Amino acid sequence: MEIKQIILHHIQMPLVSPFTTSYGETTDRDFIIVEMIDENGIVGWGECAAFASPWYTEETVKTAWHMMEDFLIPLLFKTNIDHPNELTTLFSPIRRNNMAKAALEEAVWDLYAKRRNITLASALGGNKAQIEVGAAIGIQSSTDALIDKIEDYLSEGYKRIKIKIKPSYDVEQVEVIRKHFPDLPLMADANSAYTLNDIDALKELDHYHLMMIEQPLSVDDIVDHAKLQKAIKTPICLDESITSFDDARKAIELNSCKVINLKIGRLGGISETIKIHDYCRDHDIAVWCGGMLESGIGRAHNIALTTLEHFTLPGDTSGSARYWHKDIIEPEVVVKNGLIDVPTAPGIGFEVKRNELTRVTLYQKTFTN
């Protein structure tokens, strides 16, 4: 394929309610939406997962825009792409900046599927008609509010619940949840809020039969996680620590985790994510698809990815209405009884609402080959 034009849209969407983690509170979500047009006028869509500030990774909306405009888009315009997997090699001279790379690669994957008149899920090798999803709940103002939020999600049929924890907001909250919901599939996400000095508190969580505790230690660590996993029964899930296939391979060799959260943006694209998925399948490490407060475009890519066989744990791809007053796709993503139907239209399977995209756009720029 020959890419003729790329349009970057900097958009901002207000969340239905604030989302709070150990890092802080998010009320408005900034994105870069990638619109990519080939020589036949077919349009592919991608989304950059970077936040406005570097609290999750070192990337931000501004740095990702800079990397796409000044380095990655010029590389794309110099090359005819036969398959999206080629972007891994094409972008390899650029160190890290995974979210910028992933946004462009997503758009190429969407184009690739549409040019062949197949779904993105089929292009990736997926074979599910529906995917199971869970819900992620930010830190709440009280345990009563937390219980109410869980009951709300369970009434909609979500298959599991993930809560955010941090020191002093952990064992007590989990204990209360277990009293109300003794059989609830429950996981806890620490977002790197702990150190090995907190090992006694983390051991306490073993009593509550969690599915996993996600990223308890430093964002760039796999060594201390191996020490922690040896000391606790609860499976450790790595998130921020895994930014490449090699990270995953080393973590598995060190027994640093029993689960890996796969996020397209953090891993630099769908191709690298599939490579890790396959390696985890072959080494009996569970995987699931995490969420990054995506718009409908990012959710569409997550849905397609989750159709791969080894995604056996419910992911974080909640319905659009859980986060947005209005999403930028139609139809919006809908959860019924904890399931999302995989779209059957070519590519990502959703149409972008141009009027809504324009309404939430702060700035856009067109690049022509």
C-alpha positions, 0 to 999 in steps of 0.5 A, a space after each residue: 500500500 502507498 500512504 498518500 495522506 495522514 491527518 493527526 487530530 488532537 482531541 479532548 473528551 471529558 470523562 463521565 466521572 473522574 478516574 482516580 489511581 495511585 498517580 492521581 485523577 483524570 477528568 479530561 482525556 486528551 488523544 491523538 487520533 490518526 487518520 490515514 489515507 491510501 492511494 485508493 482513498 481508503 481510510 484507516 484509523 489509529 489512536 495514540 494512548 499517551 496521556 497529557 502528562 507522563 504519569 503512565 509512561 514517559 510519553 505525552 500527547 505532545 511528545 508523541 505528536 513530535 515523534 510522529 510529525 518529525 520522524 515516524 511519518 517521514 519514514 512511512 512516506 518513504 516506504 510502500 507497505 505490504 504488511 503491517 508487521 513491516 513497521 516494527 523494522 521500519 520504526 526500529 531506528 527510533 528508540 522507544 516512543 512506543 505509543 507514537 509508533 502504535 498509533 500509526 501502526 494501528 491505522 496501517 492495520 485498519 487499512 490493511 484489513 479494509 483493503 482486503 475487505 476483511 475484519 481487523 479481527 480476521 486479519 490478526 488471526 482472531 476467531 471469536 464472535 464475542 469477547 468477555 470484558 470486566 470493569 476497572 474502578 478507580 479509587 473511591 471516596 469511601 468503601 460504601 461508594 466502592 461497593 455501590 460502584 461494584 454493584 452497578 457494574 455487576 448489574 450490567 453483567 461485567 465478568 470481573 472487577 478490577 480495583 485500584 489500590 495503594 498503601 493504606 488503601 488496600 487490605 481494608 478495601 479488599 476485605 470489605 469487597 470480599 464480605 459483600 462479594 465472596 465469589 467475585 472474580 477480583 483483581 487489584 491494580 497497584 500502578 507501582 505504588 509499593 516496594 519490597 518494604 511493603 511485602 507484609 501488606 502484600 502478603 495479607 492480600 493472599 487471604 482474599 483469593 485475588 485473580 492477580 495483583 497488577 504491577 505492585 512494584 516499580 514500573 521498570 522492574 522485573 527483578 524485585 517482582 520475581 522476589 515478590 512473586 516467590 514470597 506471595 501466593 497471589 499471581 503477579 500481573 506485569 503491566 508497565 514493566 513490559 514494553 517489548 517482547 524481550 521484556 516479556 521473555 526475561 520476566 517469564 524466565 525470571 518467574 517475575 509474574 504469572 500474568 501479563 497485561 497486553 496493551 497495544 500502545 505500551 508495546 509499540 503496536 499490534 504486531 509486537 503484542 501478538 508476538 508476546 501473546 504467542 510466547 505467553 501461550 507457549 509458556 503457560 502465562 495468562 494474558 488479558 487486554 488492558 485499558 487506557 481510557 480509550 475512545 471508540 477507535 482505541 476500543 475497536 482495536 482492543 476488541 479485535 486483539 482480544 479475539 486471539 485465542 490466548 486472551 482467556 481472561 476478561 479485558 478492560 474494554 468497557 462500553 463507551 457510555 461508561 466513560 464518554 457522554 458521546 463517543 466518536 464512533 458509531 455504533 458505540 461499543 455496548 456491553 451486554 451480559 459482560 460480552 461485546 459483539 465483535 463487529 463484522 464490517 471490514 477493518 475496525 468495524 465501526 464508523 467514525 462520526 465526523 461531526 463528533 470528531 470535529 466537535 472535540 478536536 483542539 488542533 489538527 494537521 495534515 501531512 501529504 506524501 
